[in-house]
Amino acid sequence: MTKQELFNERRKRVDAAVALTEYDRVPIAPKLGFFYGSAYGIPSYATLTDVRNSILGIKAYMEEYQPDLVWPPAVYPALAASALGSHFIKFPGYADGIGLNESFQILDGEYLSADEYSEFCFDPTHFILTKWLPRRNKNLAGLSKINMQNPIEFGLFAATVPFADPEVIQAFDALAQAGKYSLQWLMGGGEISNIIEEEGFVLGPQVGTTCPFDMLADTFRGMINTIMDVKERPEELLEAVNVMQGLMLRNALGAAIALKREFFLIPLHMGVDEFMSPADYEKFYWPGLKALIMACIDNGITPYVFTEGNYNTRLEQLCDVPPGKVVYMFEKVDMKRAKETVGRVACINANLPTATLMYSKPEKIADETKKLLDTCAPGGGFMMDCSIPIDRCPKENLHAMFDTVLKYGSYK
């Protein structure tokens, strides 16, 4: 078969799963992290400094495994972060003392204090520019001196004075340098996406964002503070989440629409069973998440939602979506219950433990894959996947998962 013919078959396979129907067999769509590098001799450091360095590994993976859907590398641009002096994230390399073959690590931090909720809600753009960015990036400290809020006509001239300050000039120089590296990063990502499709594979999510609650927790308030605010400052928190929702709906989908991407990744962090009650989840978390899901659907984009952590108490809530329009990935849930609940309205992906792929024997992996197929494949609406992105695992173990699907995942 030609690459185009193979692409058409894979396209039908994936589309059938999303639409909750059967085609010829279960699609294979494992989410990969730095596996493209670790399996094919490319250091993580190389990928993070220029994402195009992963191309040889991606091509080798596609040729060796023949998956149905391929994830482009989900990596941050290390050189852009260095130009900004970002200290909310650590990268492989000498500067952060992390081995060249390790992953990056985002650090939890407080960049919006409890007494700044009202300030953020009143003018989030001003807060982001003058407080949030300088607090997370040392080379942007000068932005804290800017104030463009004065509506008086001649106030404009006074407001321009800080732009002559050396520290402000340094901040704009840092932004310009980061912009060059970020453009390289985006162009590299586009090149990789084109290669994946040209080689005959369905492109997985390339763009995405967290939901409003998680965005506030992950990047502004901090994880622990936000969860505590659910009980200690519920009204202030809810107002801030609603403001964040407005910002995200206006901005988040722009790239996916412009690039005409089919899938939009929504990774979920704070909604795990342990962090809030079902009632609090419904009040603080679900409205923003559902609004993001619906915005995707309204724009012809399939939301690809990743429920990280335990999500067994949320399954019924996740069913509140239009049938055949959403893909849900799970890290830790009872897949039988997921099939019986969420599987009635949305495509569900398997959660074969990534730790099993990393440390078990092929026979164990084949057995676990077969169990997932027996439980979730009947009736369609299912794709084979792993619990969290794979950074490294023995090649033969990943082959065991693929081979088992090819042997037992047929609908014919």
C-alpha positions in Angstrom: 0.0 0.0 0.0 1.1 3.6 -0.6 1.6 6.0 2.2 -1.6 7.8 1.2 -3.5 4.5 1.2 -2.1 3.6 4.6 -3.0 7.1 5.9 -6.6 6.6 4.7 -6.9 3.3 6.5 -5.5 4.7 9.7 -7.7 7.8 9.4 -10.8 5.5 9.1 -9.6 3.5 12.1 -9.2 6.5 14.3 -12.3 8.3 13.1 -14.4 5.2 13.8 -13.1 5.0 17.4 -13.9 8.7 18.0 -17.4 8.2 16.5 -17.9 5.2 18.9 -18.0 2.6 16.1 -15.9 -0.2 14.8 -13.7 -0.3 11.7 -11.3 -3.2 11.2 -9.4 -3.2 14.5 -8.5 -1.2 17.6 -6.3 1.8 16.7 -2.9 1.9 18.4 -2.1 5.4 19.7 0.4 5.4 22.6 1.4 8.9 23.8 5.2 9.1 23.7 7.4 11.6 25.5 11.2 11.4 25.1 10.9 7.8 23.8 11.7 9.1 20.3 15.1 10.1 21.7 15.9 7.4 24.3 15.1 4.6 21.9 17.1 5.9 19.0 20.1 7.6 20.6 19.0 11.2 20.8 19.6 13.0 24.2 16.6 14.9 25.7 18.8 17.9 25.8 19.1 17.9 22.0 15.3 17.8 21.6 14.7 20.6 24.1 17.3 22.9 22.5 15.9 22.2 18.9 12.8 20.0 18.6 13.9 19.2 15.0 16.6 17.0 16.5 13.9 14.5 17.3 12.9 13.9 13.6 15.2 11.0 13.0 13.8 9.3 16.1 10.2 9.9 15.1 10.8 8.5 11.6 12.5 5.5 13.1 9.7 4.9 15.5 7.0 5.1 12.8 8.9 2.8 10.5 9.6 0.2 13.2 6.2 0.2 15.0 3.7 1.4 12.4 1.3 3.0 14.9 -2.1 4.5 13.8 -1.8 7.9 15.6 1.5 9.6 16.3 2.1 12.2 19.0 4.5 15.1 18.1 7.0 15.8 20.9 5.5 17.8 23.8 8.5 19.8 24.8 9.3 23.3 26.0 11.8 25.5 24.1 14.8 25.5 26.4 16.7 28.3 24.7 13.7 30.6 24.8 13.3 29.9 28.5 17.0 30.6 29.0 16.7 33.9 27.2 13.9 34.9 29.6 15.7 33.7 32.7 12.8 31.4 33.5 13.0 29.9 36.9 9.7 28.0 37.0 11.1 25.2 34.9 14.3 23.2 34.9 16.0 21.6 31.9 18.6 18.9 31.2 22.1 20.4 31.1 24.8 21.9 33.2 22.8 25.0 34.3 20.2 23.1 36.2 22.3 20.1 37.1 20.1 17.6 35.3 21.4 14.7 33.1 21.3 15.3 29.4 18.9 12.3 28.9 16.4 13.3 31.5 13.2 15.3 31.1 12.4 18.8 32.0 10.6 19.6 35.3 8.1 22.4 36.0 8.2 23.7 39.5 5.1 24.6 41.6 5.2 28.1 42.9 3.0 31.0 44.1 2.9 33.9 41.6 -0.4 35.4 42.7 -0.9 35.9 46.4 -4.2 35.6 48.2 -4.6 39.3 48.6 -4.1 39.8 44.8 -7.2 38.0 43.6 -9.1 41.3 43.1 -6.2 42.9 41.3 -6.0 40.0 38.9 -9.7 39.9 38.3 -9.9 43.7 37.7 -7.2 43.7 35.0 -5.6 40.3 34.3 -3.6 41.7 31.4 -1.9 44.3 33.6 -1.3 41.7 36.3 0.2 39.3 33.8 2.5 41.9 32.3 3.8 43.6 35.5 3.7 40.9 38.1 3.3 37.4 36.7 5.9 37.5 34.0 8.6 39.2 36.1 8.0 36.8 39.0 8.5 33.8 36.8 11.3 35.1 34.6 14.2 37.0 36.1 15.2 38.7 32.8 11.7 40.3 32.7 12.0 42.1 36.0 11.8 45.5 34.2 8.2 44.9 33.1 7.1 45.5 36.7 7.9 49.2 36.1 5.4 49.6 33.3 1.9 51.0 33.8 -0.4 51.7 30.9 -3.6 51.9 32.9 -3.8 55.7 32.9 -6.7 56.8 30.7 -5.9 60.5 30.8 -4.8 61.7 27.4 -1.4 63.3 28.4 -0.9 60.4 30.8 0.4 58.4 27.8 3.6 60.5 27.7 4.4 60.0 31.3 3.6 56.3 30.9 6.4 56.0 28.3 9.1 57.1 30.7 9.9 53.6 32.1 10.6 52.4 28.6 13.9 54.4 28.8 14.9 52.5 31.9 17.8 50.1 31.2 16.0 47.3 33.1 12.9 47.7 31.0 15.0 47.8 27.8 16.7 44.6 29.0 13.3 42.9 29.4 12.3 43.8 25.9 15.6 42.6 24.5 15.0 39.3 26.4 11.6 39.0 24.9 13.0 39.6 21.4 15.6 36.9 21.9 13.1 34.5 23.3 10.8 35.3 20.3 13.5 34.1 17.9 14.0 30.8 19.7 10.2 30.3 20.1 9.7 30.9 16.4 12.3 28.2 15.6 10.4 25.9 18.1 7.1 26.5 16.4 8.5 26.1 12.9 10.2 22.9 14.0 6.9 21.6 15.4 5.1 22.4 12.2 7.8 20.5 10.2 7.4 17.5 12.4 3.7 17.5 12.1 3.9 17.6 8.3 6.4 14.7 8.3 4.1 12.6 10.4 1.2 13.0 8.0 3.3 12.8 4.9 4.6 9.4 6.1 1.0 8.1 6.3 0.2 8.5 10.0 -2.6 10.3 11.8 -1.3 13.3 13.7 -2.1 13.3 17.4 -2.6 16.5 19.5 -0.1 19.2 18.6 -1.6 22.1 20.5 -3.6 22.4 23.7 -4.1 23.9 27.1 -5.2 23.0 30.6 -8.7 23.9 31.8 -9.3 27.2 33.6 -8.9 25.9 37.2 -5.7 24.1 36.4 -4.2 27.1 34.6 -4.8 29.2 37.7 -3.4 26.5 39.9 -0.5 25.5 37.7 0.9 28.8 36.8 -0.5 31.5 39.1 -1.6 30.5 42.6 0.2 27.2 43.1 -1.2 23.8 43.5 -1.6 23.6 47.3 -2.8 27.2 47.6 -5.5 26.7 45.0 -6.9 23.6 46.6 -6.9 25.3 50.0 -8.7 28.3 48.5 -11.6 26.0 47.5 -12.5 26.0 51.2 -10.8 29.2 52.5 -11.5 31.7 49.7 -14.2 30.1 47.6 -15.8 33.2 46.1 -12.5 34.9 45.2 -11.3 31.6 43.7 -14.5 31.2 41.7 -14.3 34.7 40.3 -10.6 34.2 39.3 -11.5 30.9 37.6 -14.2 32.6 35.6 -11.8 35.3 34.5 -9.3 32.7 33.5 -12.0 30.9 31.6 -12.7 34.0 29.6 -9.0 34.5 28.8 -8.6 30.9 27.7 -11.7 30.7 25.5 -10.5 33.9 23.7 -7.0 32.7 23.2 -6.5 28.9 23.6 -8.1 27.6 20.5 -6.5 30.1 18.1 -3.5 28.0 17.2 -5.6 24.9 16.6 -8.0 26.8 14.4 -5.3 28.5 12.4 -3.4 25.3 11.9 -6.6 23.4 11.1 -5.7 20.7 13.7 -8.1 17.9 14.4 -7.3 17.3 18.0 -6.8 19.6 21.0 -5.1 18.3 24.1 -6.6 19.2 27.5 -4.4 17.7 30.3 -6.1 17.7 33.7 -4.1 18.1 36.9 -6.1 19.3 39.9 -9.4 17.4 39.4 -8.2 14.1 40.9 -10.4 12.3 43.4 -8.1 13.2 46.3 -8.1 17.0 45.8 -11.8 17.9 46.0 -15.3 16.5 46.6 -17.7 15.7 43.8 -19.7 18.8 44.7 -16.6 21.1 44.7 -15.5 19.5 41.4 -18.9 20.4 39.9 -18.8 23.9 41.2 -15.2 25.0 40.6 -13.7 22.6 38.0 -16.2 21.1 35.6 -17.9 24.3 34.3 -14.6 25.7 32.9 -13.5 22.3 31.6 -16.9 21.7 29.9 -16.8 25.2 28.4 -13.4 24.4 26.9 -14.6 21.1 25.6 -17.6 22.7 24.0 -15.6 25.5 22.5 -13.5 22.8 20.8 -16.5 21.0 19.5 -18.2 24.2 18.3 -15.1 24.9 16.2 -14.9 21.4 14.6 -12.0 20.3 16.8 -12.0 17.0 18.9 -11.0 17.6 22.5 -8.4 15.0 23.6 -8.8 15.1 27.4 -6.2 13.5 29.7 -7.4 12.8 33.2 -4.1 12.5 35.2 -4.3 10.7 38.5 -7.3 8.9 40.1 -10.6 9.9 38.4 -13.0 7.2 39.5 -15.4 9.7 41.2 -15.6 11.9 38.1 -16.7 9.4 35.5 -20.4 10.3 35.5 -19.5 14.0 35.2 -17.3 13.3 32.2 -20.4 11.8 30.4 -22.0 15.3 30.1 -20.7 15.8 26.6 -22.1 15.3 23.1 -21.8 11.7 21.9 -18.9 10.8 19.6 -17.2 14.2 19.9 -14.6 13.7 22.7 -11.6 11.4 23.4 -10.8 10.7 27.1 -7.4 9.3 28.2 -7.1 7.9 31.8 -4.1 7.4 34.0 -5.8 5.7 36.9 -9.4 4.5 36.6 -11.3 1.3 36.7 -11.5 0.7 32.9 -14.5 -1.5 33.2 -16.5 1.3 34.8 -15.0 3.8 32.3 -16.3 1.7 29.5 -19.8 1.3 31.1 -20.1 5.1 31.8 -17.9 7.4 29.7 -17.6 4.8 27.0 -21.3 5.3 26.1 -20.7 8.9 24.9 -17.0 9.3 24.2 -14.0 7.4 22.9 -11.8 6.1 25.7 -8.1 5.2 25.6 -6.5 2.4 27.4 -4.4 3.1 30.5 -1.8 0.3 30.2 0.5 1.4 33.1 3.6 3.0 31.7 5.5 1.6 34.6 4.6 -1.9 33.4 5.9 -1.0 29.9 9.1 0.2 31.5 9.9 -2.6 34.0 7.8 -5.7 33.2 8.5 -8.6 30.8 6.8 -8.8 27.3 4.6 -11.7 28.5 3.2 -9.5 31.3 2.6 -6.7 28.9 0.8 -8.9 26.4 -1.4 -10.2 29.2 -2.4 -6.8 30.5 -3.0 -5.5 26.9 -5.3 -8.5 26.2 -7.3 -7.8 29.4 -7.8 -4.2 28.3 -8.9 -5.3 24.8 -11.4 -7.8 26.2 -12.9 -5.2 28.5 -12.9 -2.1 26.3 -12.8 -3.0 22.7 -16.2 -4.6 22.1 -18.5 -2.1 20.3 -15.7 0.2 19.3 -15.0 3.7 20.8 -11.6 2.5 22.1 -7.9 3.1 21.3 -4.9 1.3 22.8 -2.7 3.7 24.8 -0.6 3.9 27.9 -1.2 5.6 31.3 1.3 8.5 31.0 3.7 9.5 28.2 6.6 7.1 27.7 10.0 8.6 28.1 11.8 5.3 28.0 11.1 1.6 27.9 12.6 -1.5 26.3 11.7 -1.7 22.6 10.6 -5.3 23.0 8.1 -4.2 25.6 6.4 -1.7 23.4 6.4 -4.3 20.6 4.5 -6.6 22.9 1.7 -4.1 23.3 1.5 -3.5 19.5 1.7 -7.2 18.6 -1.1 -8.1 21.1 -3.4 -5.5 19.6 -2.7 -6.8 16.1 -3.4 -10.4 17.2 -6.5 -9.8 19.4 -7.8 -6.3 18.6 -9.5 -7.2 15.3 -13.2 -6.4 14.8 -13.5 -8.7 11.8 
